[in-house]
Structure formats: C-alpha cells, structure tokens
Amino acid sequence: MELRIKRRKSINKVFHILFFLSAFFGIAVLFVLLFDVVQMSLGWLNWNFISTFDSRKYEEAGMIAGIVGSLYLIGIAAPLSFILGVATAIYLEEYAKPSRFNWLIQTNISNLAGIPSIVYGLLGLAIFVRYLGFDRSVLSGALTLTLLILPVIIVASQEAIKAVPGSLRNASFALGAGKWTTIFRIVIPSSLPGMLTGSILGVSRALGETAPIIIIGAVAYTAKLPTSIFDSFTAMPIQIYNWTGLPKEQFRHVASAGIVVLMFILLSINALAIILRNKYAKKY
C-alpha cells in the first residue's frame, strides 16, 4: 500500500512539473514575441501613424482607415451577435422541449464553433455580398463576423444559464412570477457574467480575423473613411497583413506598430467587457 501511494505521488509530481513547464514555455514564447513586436515598433508608433491614411511610402503609412473600419465592424457585430446569441440560448435552455430536432440544432451549434473562419467568409460572400446585394461593404463584413462569433456566444450563454441554481427559479415562481418575468429578472442577471465572458472571447476573435473579410472583399488600401454601413472599408488585420508582404524592410516596423495598435484596442475592449462582467458578478 505504501509503495502504491509513493508511486502515485511520484506520478503526480511528474505531471505537475510537465504542466508547469508547458505553461511556462507558452508564456515565455508569448513574451518573446511581444517584446520583439514592441521593440520593432519603437520610433514608428506615433500620433501621425494613428491619424493618417496608408501610403506606398513607409514613412507616411498610417492606420486610421483600418482603425475606423475595425471599430465599425465590431460596433455592429458585437451587439448583434450578443442579442442573437443570448436569445438563442434562452430559447434552447428555457423554452425548447427535448426532441430530436432540438438535439440536432444543439449539435450543429457546437460544431459551428469549430469551423475554420474562411468558411464563414465564403458564406458571407455568397449570402450578404451576392445574394442580398450588400456588396463589399461594412455591413457585409459585420454580418459575416456575426456569424463567425455567434456559436461561441450561444454555447457560453447556455452554460451560464445552466449554472443558475434551480432554487432561484422556484423561489421566483413561488412568489407568483411568470416564466418570462423569472427569466428577465432572475436568470439573465444571474448568468450575465458568463454571457459577457463568451462575448469577450467572440469579439477578441472577430477583431483579429483576416480570412473572412479578405474573402468578402475588404480593400487593402483606401484613402477615405466609411461614412455609412454600405461603404467599402479596410480593417487593421488587413493592413498589417498587407504591410508584411511588402518588399521593403521598413514595412516590417510599420506592421509591428500596427500590431501594437491592434493589441491596445483589443485589450481596451476586453477590459471594458471585464469591468461590466465583474460589476454584475458582484451584484448578483
């Protein structure tokens, strides 16, 4: 018995060390990449870079068109996907009765979360650009990104709703509240932190995606800002991807500066969502 216990402790220690080294290796590589990107962006990241349009000359290249285009995309895709995702999760968890059809829907939603993003780009090209006639516009890009992140938000919202104790629902019903009142007053506020967590993951993925918006026809260069959802656009990942493919070495520094700007905006949006999540987590 003692030999078996020692053996289990030894195995546990070995796996503990392996997991620690794996985590340390991943974090170390991340910090090395971040250090390299930040170092290459020094001297190139300034207000002129943020406030001007792109250029064929590396010393005049700017990112304002990509920043505004990305904010347009996320400004439409984030609330739309959150509303649709939460509504779908509420239906599946609170209203839908167990059936083969609902099981099929649930299975497909789970599978959609793992489909490569380029497939969503092809779907957006076929439906939004060509069939619905939205052309290669901000609206087409935002709707494509909505489809991309919707499964993630649905699955996260379902898990958050499942985590709400049944005693809270029963207490609400005992006080005379109806089904919708219980959902609106009890279930949604209690599960909101988990829903926001799924939204954070979805928005983070959408903001850095390149393949879908390339497929639907986002331009690599534009000298004007979109003024409506039907205008053409570019986005930060598109500009960064374009700069890395240019022959002059200096454009690598320009791309690094663009990566820093993209990370700053991404972290700012995530920080805002985390603040809201923590606020509601404390409240409920």
CORNOR-V385890 format. One record per residue. N is the residue number from 1. RES is the residue in one small letter. PHI is phi in whole degrees, 0 to 359 (999 if undefined). Layout:
n | res | phi
N | RES | PHI
N | RES | PHI
//
This chain:
n | res | phi
1 | m | 999
2 | e | 297
3 | l | 297
4 | r | 293
5 | i | 295
6 | k | 298
7 | r | 296
8 | r | 295
9 | k | 295
10 | s | 295
11 | i | 297
12 | n | 298
13 | k | 294
14 | v | 298
15 | f | 293
16 | h | 299
17 | i | 293
18 | l | 297
19 | f | 295
20 | f | 296
21 | l | 294
22 | s | 297
23 | a | 296
24 | f | 297
25 | f | 297
26 | g | 298
27 | i | 293
28 | a | 297
29 | v | 298
30 | l | 299
31 | f | 293
32 | v | 297
33 | l | 296
34 | l | 297
35 | f | 298
36 | d | 296
37 | v | 294
38 | v | 296
39 | q | 298
40 | m | 289
41 | s | 276
42 | l | 297
43 | g | 90
44 | w | 249
45 | l | 270
46 | n | 211
47 | w | 295
48 | n | 297
49 | f | 295
50 | i | 283
51 | s | 257
52 | t | 245
53 | f | 276
54 | d | 292
55 | s | 209
56 | r | 287
57 | k | 268
58 | y | 298
59 | e | 286
60 | e | 249
61 | a | 291
62 | g | 225
63 | m | 232
64 | i | 298
65 | a | 295
66 | g | 292
67 | i | 296
68 | v | 295
69 | g | 298
70 | s | 295
71 | l | 294
72 | y | 299
73 | l | 300
74 | i | 290
75 | g | 298
76 | i | 267
77 | a | 291
78 | a | 296
79 | p | 294
80 | l | 294
81 | s | 292
82 | f | 294
83 | i | 296
84 | l | 294
85 | g | 294
86 | v | 293
87 | a | 298
88 | t | 296
89 | a | 296
90 | i | 297
91 | y | 298
92 | l | 294
93 | e | 268
94 | e | 252
95 | y | 245
96 | a | 292
97 | k | 271
98 | p | 302
99 | s | 202
100 | r | 295
101 | f | 294
102 | n | 293
103 | w | 297
104 | l | 294
105 | i | 298
106 | q | 299
107 | t | 296
108 | n | 294
109 | i | 297
110 | s | 297
111 | n | 289
112 | l | 297
113 | a | 294
114 | g | 252
115 | i | 284
116 | p | 304
117 | s | 295
118 | i | 296
119 | v | 295
120 | y | 296
121 | g | 297
122 | l | 295
123 | l | 295
124 | g | 297
125 | l | 297
126 | a | 289
127 | i | 271
128 | f | 281
129 | v | 282
130 | r | 263
131 | y | 290
132 | l | 277
133 | g | 75
134 | f | 282
135 | d | 60
136 | r | 271
137 | s | 247
138 | v | 301
139 | l | 298
140 | s | 298
141 | g | 296
142 | a | 294
143 | l | 293
144 | t | 295
145 | l | 293
146 | t | 298
147 | l | 298
148 | l | 294
149 | i | 264
150 | l | 301
151 | p | 300
152 | v | 298
153 | i | 292
154 | i | 298
155 | v | 296
156 | a | 297
157 | s | 292
158 | q | 299
159 | e | 295
160 | a | 293
161 | i | 292
162 | k | 297
163 | a | 283
164 | v | 289
165 | p | 301
166 | g | 296
167 | s | 296
168 | l | 294
169 | r | 296
170 | n | 297
171 | a | 296
172 | s | 294
173 | f | 296
174 | a | 295
175 | l | 275
176 | g | 100
177 | a | 286
178 | g | 275
179 | k | 298
180 | w | 292
181 | t | 299
182 | t | 297
183 | i | 295
184 | f | 288
185 | r | 266
186 | i | 245
187 | v | 293
188 | i | 297
189 | p | 299
190 | s | 290
191 | s | 263
192 | l | 301
193 | p | 303
194 | g | 293
195 | m | 297
196 | l | 293
197 | t | 297
198 | g | 298
199 | s | 293
200 | i | 300
201 | l | 297
202 | g | 294
203 | v | 296
204 | s | 299
205 | r | 292
206 | a | 295
207 | l | 294
208 | g | 260
209 | e | 285
210 | t | 244
211 | a | 304
212 | p | 298
213 | i | 281
214 | i | 291
215 | i | 297
216 | i | 280
217 | g | 103
218 | a | 296
219 | v | 281
220 | a | 277
221 | y | 222
222 | t | 211
223 | a | 253
224 | k | 215
225 | l | 266
226 | p | 293
227 | t | 251
228 | s | 211
229 | i | 286
230 | f | 257
231 | d | 275
232 | s | 289
233 | f | 204
234 | t | 230
235 | a | 219
236 | m | 303
237 | p | 299
238 | i | 295
239 | q | 296
240 | i | 297
241 | y | 299
242 | n | 293
243 | w | 294
244 | t | 293
245 | g | 267
246 | l | 281
247 | p | 289
248 | k | 289
249 | e | 298
250 | q | 296
251 | f | 291
252 | r | 294
253 | h | 291
254 | v | 296
255 | a | 296
256 | s | 297
257 | a | 297
258 | g | 295
259 | i | 297
260 | v | 297
261 | v | 297
262 | l | 299
263 | m | 295
264 | f | 296
265 | i | 294
266 | l | 298
267 | l | 293
268 | s | 293
269 | i | 295
270 | n | 296
271 | a | 297
272 | l | 297
273 | a | 295
274 | i | 293
275 | i | 299
276 | l | 296
277 | r | 297
278 | n | 294
279 | k | 298
280 | y | 285
281 | a | 295
282 | k | 287
283 | k | 288
284 | y | 248
//
